[in-house]
Amino acid sequence: MRLRGKRALITGGSDGIGLAIAGVFLREGADILIVGRDAKKLGGAREGLTVANKGGANIETLSADLATSEGIDVVVGQVENPASHSISSSTMPAWPSLCRSTPSPRPSSRSPSR
């Protein structure tokens, strides 16, 4: 359980590669927050992961469309303040530490001079 005590935010985790990644993180002990657009698919993913969850890690799901600024705001709000949004979870781990990293500088739009 190399990831016990760690938290993972997984986007597109209701199926496919995202769901597979969620399963690996969960098996390694990480608490996971899965974000996807389809609440029904997220519910199915959560059910499947709950059955496979042998280590007692937390599984949360959040329906949001990250292609919109509103969806991004919902996810950021959840990460910064878990109690501020309605999510599907059996427990509410603290996610704010995900927001404490310093953003990397944006690349310059200028082409490098030669």
All heavy atoms as an XYZ file, in Angstrom:
815
protein
N       0.833     -1.193      0.000
C       0.000      0.000      0.000
C       0.873      1.250      0.000
O       0.965      1.969      0.959
C      -0.917      0.001      1.217
C      -1.840     -1.164      1.307
S      -3.364     -0.725      0.522
C      -4.244     -2.228      0.703
N       1.517      1.472     -1.108
C       2.466      2.576     -1.220
C       1.812      3.949     -1.206
O       2.483      4.938     -0.961
C       3.283      2.416     -2.488
C       4.114      1.157     -2.498
C       4.938      1.050     -3.737
N       4.212      1.479     -4.917
C       4.314      0.929     -6.101
N       5.113     -0.093     -6.278
N       3.647      1.371     -7.126
N       0.534      4.032     -1.489
C      -0.125      5.339     -1.559
C      -1.032      5.619     -0.365
O      -1.782      6.589     -0.385
C      -0.924      5.447     -2.872
C      -0.099      5.358     -4.154
C      -0.999      5.425     -5.373
C       0.966      6.443     -4.202
N      -0.976      4.802      0.661
C      -1.806      5.022      1.849
C      -1.515      6.419      2.400
O      -0.372      6.829      2.513
C      -1.537      3.979      2.912
C      -2.432      4.176      4.132
C      -2.415      3.011      5.090
N      -2.912      1.758      4.526
C      -4.193      1.473      4.286
N      -5.110      2.379      4.494
N      -4.540      0.299      3.815
N      -2.578      7.151      2.695
C      -2.429      8.506      3.204
C      -2.311      9.560      2.122
O      -2.279     10.745      2.401
N      -2.275      9.148      0.859
C      -2.209     10.084     -0.274
C      -3.603     10.229     -0.863
O      -4.466      9.377     -0.691
C      -1.259      9.572     -1.363
C       0.129      9.274     -0.883
C       0.854     10.533     -0.539
C       2.287     10.193     -0.129
N       3.019     11.370      0.261
N      -3.810     11.319     -1.595
C      -5.087     11.576     -2.248
C      -4.859     11.715     -3.743
O      -3.867     12.294     -4.160
C      -5.702     12.862     -1.719
C      -6.015     12.786     -0.258
C      -6.468     14.158      0.240
N      -6.288     14.229      1.665
C      -5.243     14.776      2.262
N      -4.308     15.345      1.557
N      -5.146     14.776      3.562
N      -5.805     11.207     -4.529
C      -5.701     11.307     -5.984
C      -6.983     11.883     -6.556
O      -8.080     11.428     -6.217
C      -5.433      9.931     -6.587
N      -6.842     12.871     -7.406
C      -7.951     13.441     -8.164
C      -7.860     12.838     -9.554
O      -6.863     13.020    -10.255
C      -7.820     14.964     -8.227
C      -8.774     15.700     -9.160
C     -10.219     15.519     -8.719
C      -8.410     17.174     -9.234
N      -8.887     12.085     -9.947
C      -8.879     11.385    -11.230
C     -10.011     11.926    -12.080
O     -11.180     11.807    -11.720
C      -9.022      9.862    -11.023
C      -7.883      9.373    -10.128
C      -9.046      9.139    -12.361
C      -8.100      8.009     -9.555
N      -9.661     12.528    -13.212
C     -10.685     13.035    -14.125
C     -10.967     11.982    -15.186
O     -10.093     11.201    -15.544
C     -10.230     14.355    -14.783
O      -9.042     14.117    -15.534
C      -9.980     15.428    -13.736
N     -12.194     11.958    -15.662
C     -12.579     10.957    -16.659
C     -12.523      9.552    -16.093
O     -12.215      8.604    -16.813
N     -12.829      9.411    -14.819
C     -12.654      8.133    -14.141
C     -13.877      7.239    -14.085
O     -13.857      6.229    -13.388
N     -14.921      7.568    -14.823
C     -16.122      6.731    -14.747
C     -16.046      5.502    -15.643
O     -16.838      4.579    -15.505
C     -17.375      7.549    -15.066
O     -17.277      8.136    -16.342
N     -15.079      5.482    -16.563
C     -14.878      4.288    -17.384
C     -13.503      4.341    -18.050
O     -12.747      5.291    -17.868
C     -15.990      4.101    -18.427
C     -16.056      5.221    -19.462
O     -15.175      6.094    -19.491
O     -17.004      5.212    -20.258
N     -13.176      3.306    -18.783
C     -11.946      3.265    -19.564
C     -10.676      3.381    -18.740
O     -10.575      2.865    -17.631
N      -9.714      4.100    -19.302
C      -8.410      4.243    -18.667
C      -8.534      4.941    -17.311
O      -7.863      4.568    -16.352
C      -7.433      5.008    -19.596
C      -7.117      4.154    -20.821
C      -6.155      5.388    -18.859
C      -6.343      4.881    -21.894
N      -9.383      5.960    -17.225
C      -9.558      6.675    -15.956
C     -10.025      5.755    -14.847
O      -9.540      5.814    -13.715
N     -10.976      4.869    -15.158
C     -11.471      3.922    -14.161
C     -10.379      2.925    -13.784
O     -10.219      2.579    -12.608
C     -12.713      3.192    -14.689
C     -13.373      2.194    -13.747
C     -13.765      2.837    -12.431
C     -14.587      1.569    -14.427
N      -9.607      2.489    -14.762
C      -8.502      1.566    -14.477
C      -7.468      2.233    -13.564
O      -6.966      1.617    -12.618
C      -7.852      1.103    -15.775
N      -7.166      3.483    -13.821
C      -6.227      4.229    -12.980
C      -6.784      4.354    -11.563
O      -6.059      4.161    -10.579
C      -5.923      5.608    -13.591
C      -5.102      5.438    -14.871
C      -5.209      6.517    -12.584
C      -4.977      6.706    -15.695
N      -8.075      4.661    -11.464
C      -8.707      4.761    -10.138
C      -8.552      3.446     -9.374
O      -8.255      3.451     -8.180
C     -10.176      5.141    -10.288
N      -8.752      2.328    -10.061
C      -8.611      1.021     -9.425
C      -7.202      0.763     -8.923
O      -7.004      0.254     -7.812
N      -6.203      1.139     -9.707
C      -4.799      0.951     -9.298
C      -4.484      1.829     -8.086
O      -3.906      1.361     -7.103
C      -3.836      1.253    -10.466
C      -2.393      1.285     -9.983
C      -4.010      0.220    -11.572
N      -4.881      3.096     -8.135
C      -4.627      3.985     -7.006
C      -5.307      3.458     -5.744
O      -4.731      3.484     -4.662
C      -5.113      5.399     -7.320
C      -4.142      6.224     -8.106
C      -3.581      5.759     -9.286
C      -3.790      7.485     -7.691
C      -2.687      6.521    -10.014
C      -2.897      8.261     -8.408
C      -2.348      7.781     -9.570
N      -6.526      2.991     -5.897
C      -7.277      2.457     -4.761
C      -6.588      1.222     -4.182
O      -6.429      1.108     -2.964
C      -8.694      2.111     -5.224
C      -9.706      1.794     -4.141
C      -9.940      3.004     -3.258
C     -11.015      1.357     -4.781
N      -6.150      0.310     -5.045
C      -5.439     -0.885     -4.575
C      -4.150     -0.534     -3.846
O      -3.724     -1.244     -2.942
C      -5.139     -1.828     -5.741
C      -6.323     -2.670     -6.154
C      -5.944     -3.777     -7.116
N      -5.338     -3.326     -8.358
C      -6.015     -2.866     -9.410
N      -7.332     -2.798     -9.371
N      -5.385     -2.479    -10.504
N      -3.549      0.581     -4.228
C      -2.315      1.020     -3.582
C      -2.591      1.831     -2.312
O      -1.671      2.313     -1.669
C      -1.454      1.825     -4.547
C      -0.859      0.981     -5.653
C       0.115     -0.077     -5.140
O       0.850      0.187     -4.177
O       0.125     -1.180     -5.717
N      -3.877      2.005     -1.972
C      -4.239      2.641     -0.703
C      -4.612      4.099     -0.755
O      -4.912      4.698      0.281
N      -4.603      4.726     -1.932
C      -4.923      6.157     -2.040
C      -6.420      6.398     -1.868
O      -7.240      5.606     -2.311
C      -4.478      6.700     -3.393
N      -6.751      7.510     -1.220
C      -8.123      8.005     -1.232
C      -8.318      8.642     -2.600
O      -7.426      9.343     -3.092
C      -8.329      9.064     -0.149
C      -8.187      8.493      1.252
O      -8.499      7.302      1.451
O      -7.772      9.245      2.151
N      -9.464      8.406     -3.227
C      -9.655      8.907     -4.591
C     -10.914      9.755     -4.721
O     -11.924      9.494     -4.080
C      -9.680      7.760     -5.628
C     -10.769      6.748     -5.322
C      -8.311      7.083     -5.705
C     -10.934      5.665     -6.391
N     -10.805     10.779     -5.532
C     -11.930     11.596     -5.957
C     -11.996     11.457     -7.468
O     -11.065     11.859     -8.180
C     -11.740     13.066     -5.565
C     -12.751     14.067     -6.129
C     -14.170     13.721     -5.698
C     -12.389     15.482     -5.725
N     -13.074     10.852     -7.963
C     -13.247     10.631     -9.391
C     -14.222     11.676     -9.933
O     -15.323     11.822     -9.416
C     -13.808      9.218     -9.672
C     -12.915      8.157     -9.061
C     -13.969      9.003    -11.168
C     -13.531      6.776     -9.097
N     -13.799     12.368    -10.970
C     -14.628     13.384    -11.606
C     -15.017     12.910    -13.000
O     -14.187     12.392    -13.749
C     -13.874     14.729    -11.715
C     -14.732     15.780    -12.403
C     -13.450     15.213    -10.337
N     -16.283     13.055    -13.326
C     -16.787     12.723    -14.654
C     -18.064     13.494    -14.920
O     -18.657     14.063    -14.010
N     -18.503     13.492    -16.157
C     -19.713     14.239    -16.520
C     -20.997     13.486    -16.218
O     -22.013     14.088    -15.914
C     -19.685     14.593    -18.002
C     -18.624     15.601    -18.346
C     -18.629     15.894    -19.800
N     -18.350     14.641    -20.518
C     -17.922     14.561    -21.748
N     -17.742     15.644    -22.440
N     -17.679     13.410    -22.310
N     -20.982     12.181    -16.331
C     -22.201     11.375    -16.238
C     -22.361     10.793    -14.832
O     -21.652      9.864    -14.448
C     -22.119     10.256    -17.272
C     -23.394      9.456    -17.407
O     -24.071      9.227    -16.375
O     -23.706      9.042    -18.533
N     -23.302     11.349    -14.072
C     -23.502     10.926    -12.687
C     -23.859      9.440    -12.587
O     -23.422      8.751    -11.662
C     -24.578     11.778    -12.026
N     -24.636      8.943    -13.546
C     -25.023      7.529    -13.510
C     -23.800      6.624    -13.705
O     -23.634      5.635    -12.984
C     -26.073      7.251    -14.585
C     -26.654      5.869    -14.521
C     -27.783      5.703    -15.527
C     -28.352      4.306    -15.435
N     -29.455      4.115    -16.363
N     -22.952      6.953    -14.667
C     -21.734      6.171    -14.885
C     -20.790      6.269    -13.680
O     -20.142      5.289    -13.305
C     -21.018      6.643    -16.151
C     -21.682      6.157    -17.418
C     -21.083      6.763    -18.662
C     -19.662      6.384    -18.896
N     -19.143      6.890    -20.191
N     -20.716      7.445    -13.084
C     -19.897      7.606    -11.885
C     -20.401      6.714    -10.753
O     -19.610      6.104    -10.035
C     -19.894      9.066    -11.415
C     -18.986     10.021    -12.161
C     -19.297     11.458    -11.766
C     -17.530      9.701    -11.897
N     -21.715      6.634    -10.618
C     -22.299      5.767     -9.593
C     -21.930      4.307     -9.811
O     -21.574      3.591     -8.875
N     -21.989      3.862    -11.070
C     -21.602      2.490    -11.391
C     -20.128      2.245    -11.126
O     -19.737      1.195    -10.604
N     -19.299      3.228    -11.476
C     -17.858      3.104    -11.224
C     -17.593      3.013     -9.734
O     -16.815      2.182     -9.273
C     -17.123      4.295    -11.827
N     -18.278      3.851     -8.973
C     -18.096      3.847     -7.520
C     -18.508      2.505     -6.925
O     -17.830      1.966     -6.055
C     -18.877      4.978     -6.880
C     -18.599      5.112     -5.394
C     -19.276      6.360     -4.832
N     -18.750      6.687     -3.538
C     -19.047      6.039     -2.430
N     -19.862      5.027     -2.452
N     -18.526      6.408     -1.270
N     -19.625      1.972     -7.385
C     -20.082      0.668     -6.879
C     -19.048     -0.416     -7.150
O     -18.728     -1.212     -6.270
C     -21.418      0.291     -7.515
C     -22.597      1.053     -6.967
C     -23.900      0.663     -7.645
O     -24.023     -0.493     -8.132
O     -24.799      1.515     -7.706
N     -18.533     -0.463     -8.376
C     -17.531     -1.462     -8.731
C     -16.250     -1.311     -7.926
O     -15.670     -2.292     -7.458
N     -15.817     -0.076     -7.740
C     -14.597      0.167     -6.970
C     -14.801     -0.147     -5.490
O     -13.890     -0.642     -4.828
C     -14.135      1.614     -7.146
C     -13.582      1.959     -8.520
C     -13.426      3.471     -8.673
C     -12.262      1.250     -8.770
N     -16.000      0.107     -4.981
C     -16.287     -0.174     -3.574
C     -16.167     -1.669     -3.294
O     -15.609     -2.074     -2.277
C     -17.688      0.345     -3.187
O     -17.711      1.771     -3.382
C     -18.025      0.034     -1.756
N     -16.667     -2.484     -4.220
C     -16.573     -3.940     -4.073
C     -15.112     -4.375     -4.047
O     -14.722     -5.248     -3.273
C     -17.340     -4.655     -5.211
C     -17.045     -6.137     -5.227
C     -18.835     -4.395     -5.091
N     -14.290     -3.751     -4.878
C     -12.881     -4.125     -4.985
C     -12.003     -3.497     -3.895
O     -10.851     -3.870     -3.745
C     -12.345     -3.716     -6.354
N     -12.544     -2.565     -3.133
C     -11.768     -1.813     -2.148
C     -11.522     -2.651     -0.897
O     -12.341     -2.710      0.001
C     -12.508     -0.523     -1.791
C     -11.722      0.383     -0.877
O     -10.556      0.147     -0.585
N     -12.371      1.434     -0.417
N     -10.371     -3.280     -0.837
C     -10.025     -4.134      0.305
C      -9.284     -3.369      1.397
O      -9.208     -3.818      2.528
C      -9.151     -5.314     -0.153
C      -9.749     -6.129     -1.271
C     -10.977     -6.860     -0.835
C     -11.453     -7.768     -1.958
N     -12.867     -7.836     -2.100
N      -8.708     -2.224      1.056
C      -7.873     -1.501      2.008
C      -8.576     -0.416      2.790
O      -7.980      0.230      3.632
N      -9.853     -0.182      2.521
C     -10.596      0.824      3.268
C     -10.332      2.260      2.862
O     -10.654      3.181      3.605
N      -9.760      2.478      1.685
C      -9.524      3.841      1.210
C     -10.856      4.511      0.886
O     -11.863      3.843      0.642
C      -8.628      3.824     -0.032
N     -10.863      5.828      0.901
C     -12.075      6.596      0.606
C     -12.265      6.727     -0.895
O     -11.314      6.988     -1.630
C     -11.981      7.992      1.225
C     -11.923      7.939      2.723
O     -12.763      7.323      3.354
N     -10.919      8.565      3.289
N     -13.526      6.564     -1.326
C     -13.881      6.720     -2.736
C     -14.950      7.801     -2.809
O     -16.010      7.674     -2.194
C     -14.457      5.415     -3.322
C     -13.479      4.264     -3.149
C     -14.826      5.619     -4.787
C     -14.101      2.899     -3.432
N     -14.669      8.861     -3.551
C     -15.638      9.927     -3.753
C     -15.836     10.117     -5.249
O     -14.912      9.898     -6.031
C     -15.148     11.240     -3.151
C     -14.927     11.173     -1.664
C     -14.429     12.485     -1.107
O     -14.441     13.496     -1.843
O     -14.020     12.504      0.057
N     -17.032     10.535     -5.618
C     -17.296     10.874     -7.013
C     -17.915     12.258     -7.081
O     -18.609     12.687     -6.156
C     -18.236      9.850     -7.690
O     -19.472      9.797     -6.984
C     -17.596      8.474     -7.746
N     -17.647     12.946     -8.163
C     -18.181     14.285     -8.370
C     -18.511     14.438     -9.840
O     -17.650     14.243    -10.699
C     -17.141     15.333     -7.946
C     -17.518     16.794     -8.126
C     -18.732     17.156     -7.265
C     -16.338     17.677     -7.764
N     -19.766     14.776    -10.130
C     -20.180     14.985    -11.511
C     -19.943     16.442    -11.888
O     -20.508     17.355    -11.286
C     -21.665     14.634    -11.663
O     -22.070     14.825    -12.997
N     -19.060     16.639    -12.873
C     -18.750     17.991    -13.339
C     -18.182     17.895    -14.750
O     -17.493     16.939    -15.083
C     -17.731     18.659    -12.413
N     -18.467     18.895    -15.563
C     -17.945     18.960    -16.930
C     -16.740     19.892    -16.937
O     -16.876     21.111    -16.849
C     -19.023     19.467    -17.879
C     -18.600     19.473    -19.338
O     -17.407     19.205    -19.620
O     -19.457     19.753    -20.188
N     -15.552     19.315    -17.038
C     -14.328     20.111    -16.985
C     -14.052     20.879    -18.271
O     -13.054     21.599    -18.357
C     -13.143     19.222    -16.620
C     -13.213     18.680    -15.195
C     -12.087     17.686    -14.941
C     -13.175     19.803    -14.187
N     -14.934     20.765    -19.247
C     -14.812     21.566    -20.458
C     -15.452     22.939    -20.267
O     -15.397     23.783    -21.164
C     -15.450     20.850    -21.645
N     -16.055     23.159    -19.098
C     -16.692     24.443    -18.806
C     -16.043     25.077    -17.584
O     -15.536     24.383    -16.701
C     -18.200     24.272    -18.515
O     -18.356     23.549    -17.288
C     -18.905     23.536    -19.651
N     -16.079     26.397    -17.523
C     -15.515     27.076    -16.356
C     -16.334     26.757    -15.104
O     -15.781     26.661    -14.009
C     -15.410     28.583    -16.584
O     -16.643     29.133    -16.945
N     -17.641     26.536    -15.270
C     -18.469     26.175    -14.119
C     -18.041     24.823    -13.548
O     -17.959     24.645    -12.337
C     -19.956     26.130    -14.507
C     -20.546     27.461    -14.878
C     -20.306     27.839    -16.350
O     -19.851     26.985    -17.152
O     -20.555     29.002    -16.689
N     -17.780     23.869    -14.426
C     -17.337     22.552    -13.982
C     -16.005     22.610    -13.264
O     -15.791     21.953    -12.243
N     -15.109     23.410    -13.808
C     -13.805     23.577    -13.164
C     -13.985     24.191    -11.777
O     -13.372     23.749    -10.806
C     -12.873     24.436    -14.040
C     -12.523     23.670    -15.318
C     -11.612     24.839    -13.272
C     -11.846     24.503    -16.383
N     -14.849     25.203    -11.681
C     -15.103     25.837    -10.383
C     -15.645     24.841     -9.366
O     -15.275     24.883     -8.191
C     -16.086     27.003    -10.539
C     -15.476     28.197    -11.264
O     -14.231     28.261    -11.380
O     -16.254     29.059    -11.721
N     -16.519     23.939     -9.803
C     -17.078     22.926     -8.899
C     -15.970     22.019     -8.370
O     -15.894     21.742     -7.172
C     -18.181     22.102     -9.604
C     -18.553     20.869     -8.795
C     -19.410     22.957     -9.859
N     -15.099     21.577     -9.254
C     -14.023     20.677     -8.836
C     -13.049     21.401     -7.911
O     -12.687     20.887     -6.850
C     -13.296     20.065    -10.046
C     -12.076     19.269     -9.601
C     -14.249     19.181    -10.835
N     -12.642     22.609     -8.292
C     -11.727     23.369     -7.440
C     -12.380     23.636     -6.084
O     -11.742     23.490     -5.037
C     -11.297     24.688     -8.123
C     -10.569     25.606     -7.151
C     -10.426     24.389     -9.327
N     -13.664     23.982     -6.092
C     -14.373     24.209     -4.833
C     -14.390     22.966     -3.962
O     -14.220     23.040     -2.743
N     -14.575     21.807     -4.578
C     -14.592     20.555     -3.823
C     -13.215     20.258     -3.234
O     -13.096     19.831     -2.100
C     -15.041     19.396     -4.709
C     -14.915     18.036     -4.052
C     -15.697     17.933     -2.762
O     -16.742     18.542     -2.610
N     -15.189     17.180     -1.812
N     -12.192     20.493     -4.014
C     -10.834     20.211     -3.535
C     -10.461     21.168     -2.403
O      -9.868     20.772     -1.412
C      -9.822     20.284     -4.701
C      -8.399     20.240     -4.203
C     -10.080     19.149     -5.682
N     -10.847     22.428     -2.547
C     -10.512     23.419     -1.522
C     -11.370     23.293     -0.276
O     -10.903     23.541      0.820
C     -10.668     24.829     -2.089
C      -9.623     25.190     -3.102
C      -9.819     26.575     -3.684
O     -10.969     27.070     -3.711
O      -8.817     27.159     -4.115
N     -12.646     22.926     -0.440
C     -13.579     22.900      0.687
C     -14.576     21.767      0.479
O     -15.662     21.984     -0.036
C     -14.299     24.249      0.779
C     -15.206     24.324      1.988
O     -15.170     23.476      2.866
N     -16.026     25.352      2.016
N     -14.246     20.550      0.905
C     -15.087     19.378      0.624
C     -16.534     19.502      1.087
O     -17.419     18.955      0.465
C     -14.387     18.245      1.368
C     -13.003     18.703      1.578
C     -13.061     20.199      1.643
N     -16.788     20.242      2.147
C     -18.147     20.339      2.667
C     -19.023     21.287      1.853
O     -20.230     21.334      2.053
C     -18.112     20.794      4.122
N     -18.437     22.024      0.890
C     -19.204     23.039      0.167
C     -20.012     22.501     -0.999
O     -20.820     23.198     -1.563
C     -18.260     24.141     -0.334
O     -17.424     23.634     -1.349
N     -19.791     21.239     -1.385
C     -20.476     20.674     -2.547
C     -21.041     19.315     -2.191
O     -20.530     18.615     -1.337
C     -19.508     20.525     -3.729
C     -19.008     21.837     -4.211
N     -19.729     22.628     -5.059
C     -17.872     22.511     -3.942
C     -19.050     23.728     -5.301
N     -17.920     23.679     -4.624
N     -22.090     18.955     -2.884
C     -22.695     17.649     -2.686
C     -21.953     16.621     -3.528
O     -21.898     16.737     -4.742
C     -24.163     17.705     -3.110
O     -24.715     16.428     -3.080
N     -21.367     15.648     -2.860
C     -20.669     14.588     -3.575
C     -21.108     13.254     -3.025
O     -21.707     13.165     -1.962
C     -19.132     14.716     -3.464
C     -18.689     14.614     -2.012
C     -18.633     15.983     -4.089
C     -17.213     14.507     -1.862
N     -20.799     12.213     -3.750
C     -21.123     10.864     -3.320
C     -19.917     10.307     -2.587
O     -18.869     10.088     -3.170
C     -21.439     10.004     -4.539
O     -21.599      8.670     -4.160
N     -20.051     10.123     -1.276
C     -18.919      9.637     -0.498
C     -19.403      9.048      0.817
O     -20.364      9.516      1.403
C     -17.967     10.786     -0.201
O     -16.956     10.358      0.662
N     -18.686      8.024      1.270
C     -19.015      7.476      2.580
C     -18.293      8.248      3.674
O     -18.699      8.245      4.817
C     -18.635      5.999      2.646
O     -17.269      5.842      2.345
N     -17.201      8.909      3.334
C     -16.463      9.737      4.282
C     -16.007     10.995      3.564
O     -16.071     11.085      2.353
C     -15.211      8.999      4.816
O     -14.390      8.682      3.702
C     -15.588      7.734      5.556
N     -15.540     11.948      4.292
C     -15.105     13.214      3.710
C     -13.662     13.506      4.099
O     -13.408     14.206      5.061
C     -15.999     14.359      4.213
C     -17.422     14.262      3.745
S     -17.539     14.592      2.020
C     -18.008     16.279      2.066
N     -12.681     12.955      3.379
C     -11.300     13.288      3.718
C     -10.996     14.733      3.351
O     -11.698     15.333      2.558
C     -10.479     12.335      2.849
C     -11.350     12.063      1.685
C     -12.766     12.083      2.211
N      -9.961     15.260      3.917
C      -9.565     16.637      3.629
C      -8.801     16.671      2.312
O      -7.773     16.039      2.174
C      -8.699     17.175      4.759
N      -9.308     17.428      1.337
C      -8.662     17.542      0.032
C      -7.877     18.840     -0.139
O      -7.181     18.989     -1.123
C      -9.714     17.464     -1.081
C     -10.269     16.113     -1.218
C     -11.401     15.641     -0.629
C      -9.735     15.019     -1.958
N     -11.600     14.334     -0.955
C     -10.594     13.928     -1.782
C      -8.608     14.866     -2.756
C     -10.363     12.701     -2.360
C      -8.383     13.639     -3.343
C      -9.253     12.575     -3.136
N      -7.940     19.814      0.772
C      -7.291     21.097      0.495
C      -5.805     21.021      0.187
O      -5.276     21.883     -0.496
C      -7.536     21.905      1.770
C      -8.784     21.325      2.328
C      -8.726     19.857      1.984
N      -5.101     20.029      0.648
C      -3.668     19.972      0.383
C      -3.372     19.869     -1.108
O      -2.281     20.204     -1.547
C      -3.033     18.803      1.127
O      -3.577     17.586      0.683
N      -4.321     19.434     -1.912
C      -4.116     19.385     -3.357
C      -3.994     20.782     -3.946
O      -3.420     20.962     -5.010
C      -5.274     18.657     -4.049
C      -5.354     17.158     -3.858
C      -6.642     16.638     -4.484
C      -4.168     16.460     -4.464
N      -4.557     21.767     -3.278
C      -4.571     23.128     -3.814
C      -3.380     23.947     -3.362
O      -3.249     25.095     -3.739
C      -5.847     23.845     -3.374
S      -7.306     23.146     -4.105
N      -2.515     23.402     -2.560
C      -1.414     24.178     -2.004
C      -0.175     24.223     -2.879
O       0.773     24.895     -2.553
C      -1.047     23.623     -0.632
C      -2.133     23.862      0.363
C      -1.684     23.508      1.751
N      -2.844     23.504      2.616
C      -3.166     22.528      3.424
N      -2.400     21.469      3.522
N      -4.239     22.600      4.158
N      -0.186     23.514     -3.981
C       1.005     23.532     -4.826
C       1.101     24.860     -5.564
O       0.116     25.516     -5.828
C       0.982     22.376     -5.819
O      -0.101     22.527     -6.688
N       2.297     25.253     -5.865
C       2.537     26.491     -6.597
C       2.389     26.211     -8.085
O       3.018     25.293     -8.597
C       3.959     27.006     -6.323
O       4.120     27.135     -4.918
C       4.210     28.323     -7.007
N       1.543     26.963     -8.763
C       1.380     26.716    -10.200
C       2.676     27.018    -10.944
O       3.404     27.928    -10.600
C       0.260     27.673    -10.618
C       0.137     28.666     -9.533
C       0.734     28.067     -8.292
N       2.924     26.234    -11.964
C       4.122     26.481    -12.767
C       3.862     27.680    -13.664
O       2.738     27.945    -14.058
C       4.475     25.251    -13.593
O       3.398     24.903    -14.418
N       4.901     28.419    -13.999
C       4.711     29.582    -14.855
C       4.214     29.165    -16.231
O       4.572     28.109    -16.727
C       6.088     30.229    -14.938
C       7.035     29.236    -14.372
C       6.258     28.197    -13.613
N       3.376     29.987    -16.802
C       2.874     29.701    -18.148
C       3.975     29.953    -19.157
O       4.734     30.903    -19.028
C       1.674     30.577    -18.466
C       0.502     30.223    -17.628
C      -0.689     31.003    -18.059
N      -1.820     30.540    -17.262
C      -3.041     30.511    -17.699
N      -3.316     30.930    -18.900
N      -4.005     30.072    -16.950
N       4.045     29.107    -20.172
C       5.072     29.326    -21.195
C       4.796     30.620    -21.954
O       3.656     31.020    -22.127
C       4.949     28.109    -22.108
C       3.645     27.487    -21.787
C       3.238     27.950    -20.418
N       5.835     31.226    -22.379
C       5.720     32.461    -23.144
C       5.102     32.166    -24.502
O       5.370     31.139    -25.112
C       7.107     33.077    -23.340
O       7.015     34.163    -24.227
N       4.244     33.066    -24.974
C       3.622     32.877    -26.285
C       4.576     33.300    -27.408
O       4.289     33.088    -28.562
C       2.316     33.661    -26.377
O       2.586     35.034    -26.176
N       5.678     33.894    -27.030
C       6.655     34.297    -28.049
C       7.482     33.086    -28.494
O       7.765     32.215    -27.707
C       7.612     35.317    -27.490
C       6.946     36.564    -27.017
C       7.928     37.205    -26.108
N       8.081     38.607    -26.220
C       9.127     39.238    -25.750
N      10.119     38.587    -25.227
N       9.203     40.543    -25.790
N       7.850     33.099    -29.710
C       8.731     32.040    -30.186
C      10.154     32.390    -29.761
O      10.525     33.554    -29.692
C       8.625     31.861    -31.698
O       8.961     33.070    -32.330
N      10.948     31.369    -29.453
C      12.316     31.657    -28.998
C      13.125     32.308    -30.112
O      12.983     31.989    -31.282
C      12.873     30.289    -28.637
C      11.960     29.287    -29.241
C      10.661     29.961    -29.520
N      13.967     33.244    -29.702
C      14.815     33.899    -30.711
C      16.030     33.029    -30.978
O      16.521     32.349    -30.107
C      15.236     35.288    -30.222
O      15.842     35.180    -28.970
N      16.473     33.062    -32.213
C      17.625     32.224    -32.596
C      18.746     33.078    -33.084
O      18.709     34.052    -33.625
C      17.221     31.249    -33.678
C      16.193     30.309    -33.134
C      15.827     29.296    -34.178
N      14.809     28.448    -33.597
C      14.552     27.275    -34.006
N      15.241     26.749    -34.980
N      13.635     26.557    -33.466
